[in-house]
């Protein structure tokens, strides 16, 4: 690999965010996603550090007694010292984490081992293992009774544990899959939300179920409000929060909120309940005295987690799919800040007219990154609308078209038009509901947009950038491709048939039955269309471009995800979702070879210059390089996390891959005998490194003194707050104390 280009933030790239933890000592929020944990200053809303982990973060908790962060993933548990940003220990356990302050213990419940490990946060020793059952774990604690209540979803029970001896008091059967717990120590009760339609009430003194409350509609979260002796239950199925009388064990009222209420928090400071809704992307504020909604705020796509800071009186909301963290002032219900954590490049394309590479970033605020292909750097980040999906290039007019679609009825569903000369969005075309797949017809100078929710295809005139036709097709549109030789467009419809659109009339000229029709792909060298199946054990359907007839059905045992053509070798390469690559003879329509190199091939391109085939291997974070003459694997090149898209640029002899999990683009040199070259990755994989561009922020309590280069020479005196790094060259530096002790690595990215 020749280079890694960050898009655009070295402290970003935290995608598929799953959990968060609050550091009450330093007022820092930690957010865990795929391959990393990002630290955010909770007061300023600024990202201050990033730690790498292996795989998806499963759970996190903070132990204030030692100021340590505990993080679990598939690789086990990572313990981080929050003062000097270093890894303290790795423990071979994983599961759901929770910190219990009275006994100063960390609980880690593993669904694979059906037990909870009780860990001393000081010695980091596993003190006990307590059997708790199988499945996702939920905790609550009764400090007065010195009992821990641990619910195991797949075991349909609640285990009661003596927190002093770590022995099991009782195991209480639940009707179905407990999803949430909450406790009141004065009433000595625990409430258990169960999948389906029930809340069970446990008497802590006798550890028995004393009440059953029904008709709550898919409970997902519980919170106790001591002022009114009420329990609030987020009901995911009926878009409401149920208010339960904690003394009388009955539903007092139902408060209507947005679609998909998932998380609740209660503020004792102002007596308010906060509800995050994952489908309507809103945070609702409920007055617990009147049980009415008094405010609502948009906080991010799929808002799923809430955390309350009593110290700053703020509510923190994590949006899973949007990869963002929002802070709301609990007193005023005012949005304080939103930190976006990941760019998630999904599609990559090249514009020869401007010699630039474009990536559509599947993020919460909708951007396209523009890269100078020759200089290998980001020159612009353009806001195009929420959730960009696809990119296509009109080289003749030096324009780039980007589809942007958040959900079925989003008002910001558009096709953005980028001027390649000025790197600016010059128009936003309202193309229809849910524009996703795009294709360009150079014969007509038209872009066609498959509007998945609207059930039609929009034809956009590239001279005026206006929609000149809407072709109705029906529900659930899939992929789209253009056949400029025969002046046609092909669209997969409802996984049942392929529509053939005559571009001269913008009308459907044929409807071809194709079971599980996925993405159509045009082969210009043989004038045929391959319809990739959307399910396993379904054939690849071959359509003749001239006659619109099915000429072959080729059996394939896997689901192909991408296609590349080798005109010199008369081959077609099909990247597979599960086992590498298959090679097709396009004349005989038979597969002649199979190459296994990894699980999921998420992108494939062919280089006509070198006869090399490049395959993005999503699960192992590599690009496989194949000899296109012999169809043999030459080598694997490590790239960023989860590569998804590839593009070959003939002009500069490079291959670019969009690394979806790493918020970066990897650049490979296209040359036989030196494909990998000497790695100059500006984003090292060492754990605990801090990435900085332009400035380095240090917390007020920092004891760091100097920034030194790799040779040990002092380059900058560091102070708490913001330190200007703009005069430094890009490279690796180290934060050191006055006595020369190195505390952490800093990667400066000023190019």
KOLTOR-509139 format. One record per residue (C-alpha): residue in one letter; x, y, z. Coordinates in steps of 0.1 Angstrom, whole numbers, plus 5000, padded with zeros to 4 digits. Layout:
residues N
aXYZ ...
This chain:
residues 751
x500050005000 x501350344990 x499350585012 x496350625035 x494250945031 x492151035062 x488551145055 x488951405069 x489351375107 x492051165124 x489951135156 x486851025136 x486250695120 x484250555149 x481450375130 x478650145141 x478750305175 x477350065200 x477950175236 x479150475256 x480450545291 x480850865311 x483950955331 x482751155361 x486351225372 x487451405340 x484051495325 x484751285294 x482451075273 x483750755257 x482050615226 x482850265213 x482350155177 x484049925152 x487749895160 x488050195183 x486950405213 x486750785209 x487051015239 x484951335238 x485351625261 x481851645276 x481952015283 x483352145250 x482051865226 x485551805212 x487151475204 x490351445224 x491751095219 x491150765201 x492050415211 x492150115188 x490549785198 x489949465179 x486549425163 x483249575174 x483149725209 x480449525228 x480249715261 x482049975283 x481950105318 x484050355338 x485450285373 x485950625390 x487850475420 x490850405397 x489750635368 x489850335344 x487850245314 x486849885308 x486049795272 x484949455258 x484949325223 x485348985206 x489049005214 x488449015252 x488549305277 x490849605274 x491449825305 x492550185298 x494050435322 x492050755316 x494850985330 x497650905306 x495650745278 x497450415281 x496450045280 x496749905315 x495749545310 x494049295287 x491849035304 x490548725286 x486848785293 x484148955273 x480449045277 x478149305291 x479849545316 x478549735346 x480249915375 x478849885410 x480050185431 x479250065467 x481349755465 x483749905439 x483349615415 x483149565377 x480749305365 x481349135331 x478648885321 x479448655292 x476548495273 x478948235259 x479948115294 x476548185310 x478348355339 x479348695353 x482948765362 x483349005392 x486549215388 x488449425412 x489149755393 x492349815413 x494149475411 x492249385378 x491849035392 x488748815386 x487448765421 x484448535414 x482348395386 x478648385392 x476248185370 x473648415355 x472248245324 x472448285286 x471948585263 x472248965265 x472649075301 x471049365320 x471949475355 x470549675384 x471749695421 x470049735455 x472849895476 x470749885508 x470149515505 x473649445490 x472149255461 x472749255424 x469949165399 x471149025366 x468748945338 x469748705310 x467548745280 x467748405264 x467448225297 x464248415306 x465348465342 x466648715367 x469548595390 x469848755424 x473448775437 x474748855472 x477249135465 x479349065495 x479848685490 x479048685453 x476848385457 x473448335441 x470448405464 x467748315439 x466848255403 x463548405393 x461748285361 x460448555338 x457648505312 x459948595282 x463348765275 x463949035301 x465149345284 x465549605312 x465749645350 x465349935374 x465349945412 x464150155441 x465850095474 x463250265496 x460350055482 x462749765480 x461549665446 x462949575412 x460949615380 x461749385351 x460649465315 x459949145295 x459849105257 x456249115245 x453849295268 x454749265305 x456549425334 x457249205365 x457749345400 x460249175424 x460149225462 x463749255472 x463249145508 x461848815498 x463148795462 x459848695448 x457648825420 x454749015437 x453049185407 x452449155370 x451749455349 x450549405313 x449549605282 x452849795280 x453649725243 x457149595238 x459049745268 x462649835260 x463750055289 x462750135325 x463550425348 x462350505383 x461250855393 x461450885431 x459551215434 x456251075423 x457050705430 x456550625394 x458250385369 x458550495332 x458550225306 x459650295269 x457250085248 x458850025214 x455749875197 x453250145204 x455250465202 x454650555238 x456050575273 x453850405299 x453650555334 x453450295362 x452350355398 x455250205417 x453150145448 x449850035432 x451449835404 x449149965377 x449550175345 x448550535354 x448850685319 x450450655284 x452450935270 x452750945232 x456151005217 x457850935184 x458350605166 x460550345183 x461150465219 x464250275231 x466050455260 x465050645291 x466850865317 x465551055347 x466951385361 x466551435398 x467651795394 x464551905375 x462251605377 x462251525340 x462351205320 x464151185287 x463250945260 x465350855229 x463450725199 x465550525174 x463050545144 x462150915146 x465651025156 x464251245185 x464851305221 x461651385240 x461551565274 x458751465297 x457651655328 x457351385354 x454951585375 x452351635348 x453451335327 x453351535295 x455851595267 x457251945270 x459951945244 x461551745216 x464851765198 x466451595167 x469551425180 x470651185153 x469750885132 x468850585153 x469050745187 x469450445210 x471450515241 x471150775269 x473450875297 x472851135324 x475651355339 x474551485373 x477751685375 x477051895345 x473251835343 x473451715308 x471851425289 x474151255264 x472451075235 x474250825212 x472950765177 x474050415166 x473750425128 x474350795126 x477650755146 x477051085165 x476951195201 x474651475212 x474651665245 x471451835257 x471152075286 x468751905310 x467652245325 x466652415292 x466352115268 x468652305245 x471052115222 x474552205234 x476652025208 x476751725184 x479951535177 x480051335145 x482251035149 x482650865115 x482650925078 x482050575066 x483050605029 x480750365010 x481250434973 x484250564954 x484550684918 x487050874896 x486451174874 x489051194846 x487951544837 x489151684870 x491551404879 x489851364913 x488451084933 x485051114951 x483850914981 x480250904992 x480350905030 x477550725047 x477450955077 x474951145097 x475551475081 x475951365044 x479251445028 x481251364997 x485051385001 x486951514971 x490551384967 x493251514944 x494251184927 x497751314918 x498551484952 x496851214972 x495051444996 x491551565005 x490851904989 x487151944999 x484351785019 x480951875005 x477651855023 x475251684999 x472351575021 x471751305047 x472950955039 x474550965005 x474350624987 x475750624952 x477950834930 x478250854892 x480351074869 x479551274838 x483051324824 x481751524794 x480351804816 x482751754845 x479951684869 x479451424897 x475951314907 x475351184943 x472051024955 x471051104990 x468250925008 x467750895045 x464450705047 x461150665029 x459551005033 x462651215041 x462251575027 x466051575020 x465851284995 x467751444966 x470351394939 x473151644945 x475151774915 x478851864921 x480752084897 x484151904892 x485952234883 x484952434915 x484352144939 x480952284949 x477452154950 x475652354922 x472252194924 x470051964945 x467551774923 x464351654939 x464351324921 x461751124940 x461350924972 x464450734982 x466950784953 x469650534957 x471250364926 x472450594898 x473650534862 x474750774834 x473850734797 x476450924777 x474350884745 x471551084759 x473551294784 x471151174811 x471451044847 x468850784858 x467950744895 x466350434909 x463950574936 x463550274959 x460650414980 x458850594952 x458750294930 x459850484899 x462950594879 x463850964874 x465551074842 x467751384848 x468851604819 x472551674826 x472452004807 x469752164829 x469951914858 x466151894858 x463951584860 x462451544825 x460651204830 x459450974858 x459050614848 x456750424872 x457750064879 x456349944912 x457549894948 x461049794960 x463349894932 x466849754933 x469949824913 x470150004880 x472650004850 x472850154816 x473450004782 x474550304761 x475250084730 x471549994727 x470350314745 x468650124774 x468450124811 x467849804832 x466249814867 x465649534892 x462049544905 x460749384937 x463249094934 x460848944907 x461649104873 x463949334854 x462449644836 x464049744803 x463650124797 x463950264762 x465950584767 x464650744735 x461150744749 x461750694787 x459250424787 x459350054796 x459849844765 x460149494782 x459649324815 x461749014820 x460848774849 x463948714870 x463548554904 x465548724931 x466848994907 x469449204925 x471949424908 x472149434869 x475649494855 x476349574818 x479249404800 x480149644771 x482549404755 x479849144747 x476649364749 x475049154776 x473649234810 x474349014841 x471649024867 x473248934900 x470948724923 x469848854956 x469748514973 x472048214976 x471647914951 x469948144925 x471548174891 x473148464874 x470748564846 x472348684813 x470248914791 x471148994755 x471349374751 x470149384715 x467049164718 x466149194755 x465948814759 x467348594785 x470048384768 x471548204798 x471048114835 x474348034851 x474347834883 x476247984912 x476347864948 x477048194964 x475748554962 x477848774939 x478349124952 x480449294925 x481749234889 x484849334869 x485749274832 x489049174816 x488649234778 x492249114771 x491648784788 x488048744778 x487048704814 x484448834839 x485248834876 x482448784901 x483248884937 x481348674962 x479848744995 x481248435012 x484248284995 x486348494972 x486048514934 x484648324905 x485848364869 x483348344840 x483948274803 x481548534788 x481448354754 x480348014767 x478648154799 x480347904822 x482447954853 x486047834845 x487747904878 x487247974915 x489748164937 x489448164975 x491148434995 x488748545022 x485148565032 x483548865017 x484649034985 x483049374986 x484749524955 x486649424924 x488449614896 x490649514867 x493749704856 x494149694818 x497749834823 x499149554844 x496549274839 x496049264877 x492749214895 x492149384928 x489649254953 x488549424985 x488249165013 x485949335038 x486249095067 x490049075068 x490749435059 x492949355029 x493049394992 x493849074974 x495949114942 x495448854915 x497348784883 x494748834856 x496548614831 x496948304854 x494148384878 x496448314908 x496648504941 x499848714941 x499648884975 x497449055001 x497849425009 x496649545043 x494349855040 x491950035063 x489049885081 x486349725060 x487249815025 x484049835004 x484650014971 x487450014946 x488350224916 x491250204891 x492850524878 x494750464846 x496150824845 x498350794876 x498550414879 x496750384913 x493950194928 x491750354955 x489750174981 x487050325003 x487650195038 x484250205054 x485250125089 x488350345090 x487050675075 x489950675051 x490950595015 x493850355009 x496050414978 x497750124961 x500350154934 x499349954903 x502549794892 x503749434889 x506649334911 x506049624935 x502449654943 x502649694980 x505749914979 x507050065011 x504250135035 x503850505042 x500650475061 x500050795080 x497650625103 x499650365124 x497850075140 x499450105174 x497050115203 x496550435222 x497950675196 x496451025193 x495951165158 x496051545154 x495551775125 x496452145131 x495952135169 x496351915199 x493851955228 x495051865263 x492751865293 x493152115321 x494551855345 x497251745321 x500851705334 x502451675300 x505251915292 x506851865258 x506251725223 x509351555209 x510051405175 x511151045168 x514851145173 x514051275208 x514351645200 x511951885217 x509752045191 x506952215212 x506152305248 x502652175256 x500152355277 x496652255289 x494052345264 x494652405227 x498252365213 x498952495177 x500652225156 x500352385122 x504052465119 x505052105125 x505651855096 x503451555094 x504951255113 x505151065145 x505851255178 x505751175215 x504251355245 x506751365273 x507051495309 x509751725320 x511951425331 x511751275296 x509150995303 x507150925271 x503450905278 x501850875244 x502350875207 x500951155186 x500551125148 x500551475133 x498651495099 x499151845085 x499351765048 
